[in-house]
Amino acid sequence: MAERLAKRRPPAACRGAPHRIFCVAILIDQPMWPAHGRLWAHLVSDSDLGELHAFAHAHGIPHRSFDLDHYDVPEEAHARLVAGGAEHVDGRELTRRLIASGLRVPARDRRRNR
């Protein structure tokens, strides 16, 4: 796993910071999920839920938007979150990195927690 992390390019917010041994990336996909008359995006961490919660709180995303491994965020918050440091990725990349982090909650477990 250490080899895989070493090969991965650090997120833009971490580049040029050699003193940081490990950097958490907050990822956001394109708002494309319709619900409640608007489009929604997913906000995730690639390694640490604590950092995800701190980022969401710092950017005004309410905890009620958290869904076991991600926050659902409205389309109008997308640009603000990217400007605040979230890395925009496509949905496949977001899912791939969430699974690789070990933080992904599979659908079968998601149903049990409802």
Backbone torsions as a table, in degrees:
resi	resn	phi	psi	omega
1	MET	NA	-39.4	-179.7
2	ALA	-60.0	-36.9	178.3
3	GLU	-64.4	-41.3	179.9
4	ARG	-64.1	-42.6	178.8
5	LEU	-65.6	-36.9	-179.3
6	ALA	-67.0	-32.6	-178.6
7	LYS	-79.2	-24.6	-176.3
8	ARG	-70.1	133.8	177.7
9	ARG	-69.7	130.1	-178.6
10	PRO	-67.7	152.4	177.5
11	PRO	-62.6	157.9	-176.7
12	ALA	-53.1	-36.8	-178.1
13	ALA	-66.6	-18.4	-176.6
14	CYS	-102.5	-16.1	-178.2
15	ARG	-64.8	140.1	179.6
16	GLY	80.8	13.8	178.6
17	ALA	-121.9	71.0	-173.8
18	PRO	-65.1	-19.1	179.7
19	HIS	-73.1	-15.0	179.6
20	ARG	-88.1	121.9	-179.1
21	ILE	-75.7	-39.7	-178.1
22	PHE	-137.7	139.1	-177.9
23	CYS	-127.4	133.2	178.0
24	VAL	-88.6	136.5	174.3
25	ALA	-107.3	132.5	170.9
26	ILE	-99.1	125.3	-173.8
27	LEU	-113.9	147.9	176.2
28	ILE	-140.2	137.5	177.0
29	ASP	-98.3	-179.5	-178.5
30	GLN	-72.0	135.9	175.9
31	PRO	-66.3	110.3	-177.8
32	MET	-147.7	5.9	-177.7
33	TRP	-101.2	109.1	-176.8
34	PRO	-78.3	135.7	172.8
35	ALA	-168.4	142.9	175.9
36	HIS	55.1	36.4	175.6
37	GLY	75.0	16.8	178.2
38	ARG	-148.8	172.8	177.5
39	LEU	-100.5	147.3	-176.2
40	TRP	-127.6	150.8	174.2
41	ALA	-117.3	169.1	176.2
42	HIS	-109.5	137.0	177.3
43	LEU	-117.2	121.8	-176.7
44	VAL	-135.4	167.3	170.7
45	SER	-109.3	148.7	176.4
46	ASP	-91.0	5.1	179.4
47	SER	-161.6	-17.1	-168.9
48	ASP	-151.3	113.5	179.5
49	LEU	-66.3	-31.6	177.3
50	GLY	-60.1	-43.8	177.2
51	GLU	-65.5	-37.6	177.5
52	LEU	-62.2	-46.9	179.3
53	HIS	-62.5	-41.9	179.6
54	ALA	-63.1	-43.6	179.3
55	PHE	-62.4	-48.2	-179.0
56	ALA	-60.5	-45.6	180.0
57	HIS	-61.3	-44.3	-179.0
58	ALA	-63.7	-22.9	-177.9
59	HIS	-109.5	18.4	172.2
60	GLY	75.3	20.3	177.4
61	ILE	-89.9	119.7	-176.1
62	PRO	-68.8	146.8	-178.7
63	HIS	-60.6	-27.4	179.4
64	ARG	-62.5	-15.2	177.8
65	SER	-81.7	-5.6	-178.8
66	PHE	-79.6	133.4	-178.1
67	ASP	-128.9	70.5	174.1
68	LEU	69.3	-42.9	178.8
69	ASP	-140.7	3.0	-179.2
70	HIS	-155.9	163.8	170.2
71	TYR	-104.0	139.6	168.9
72	ASP	-90.2	122.5	-177.9
73	VAL	-123.9	139.7	-177.1
74	PRO	-71.6	153.9	-178.8
75	GLU	-50.9	-39.7	-176.4
76	GLU	-68.2	-14.1	177.9
77	ALA	-92.1	-11.9	-172.8
78	HIS	-55.9	-56.1	-176.8
79	ALA	-60.6	-39.6	179.3
80	ARG	-63.8	-39.9	179.8
81	LEU	-70.1	-38.6	176.2
82	VAL	-65.3	-44.2	177.6
83	ALA	-61.9	-29.5	179.8
84	GLY	-82.4	-4.7	174.8
85	GLY	124.8	-6.1	177.1
86	ALA	-69.4	141.7	179.9
87	GLU	-92.6	118.2	179.0
88	HIS	-75.3	125.3	176.6
89	VAL	-135.9	162.2	176.5
90	ASP	-76.4	167.2	-175.4
91	GLY	-59.6	-37.0	179.6
92	ARG	-66.4	-43.1	178.7
93	GLU	-65.0	-42.3	178.3
94	LEU	-58.7	-47.6	-180.0
95	THR	-64.8	-43.5	179.8
96	ARG	-58.8	-46.9	-178.0
97	ARG	-72.2	-31.6	175.8
98	LEU	-66.8	-43.5	177.1
99	ILE	-63.0	-46.4	-179.4
100	ALA	-60.7	-29.0	-179.1
101	SER	-72.9	-19.8	-175.4
102	GLY	84.2	3.2	-178.3
103	LEU	-91.3	-11.5	-176.4
104	ARG	-63.4	132.0	174.1
105	VAL	-99.3	112.5	-178.8
106	PRO	-62.3	156.3	-176.9
107	ALA	-56.4	-39.6	-179.0
108	ARG	-62.3	-38.2	178.8
109	ASP	-75.8	-31.3	179.5
110	ARG	-62.9	-42.1	179.7
111	ARG	-64.5	-37.4	-179.7
112	ARG	-66.7	-30.2	-175.9
113	ASN	-87.2	3.7	-178.7
114	ARG	-94.4	NA	NA
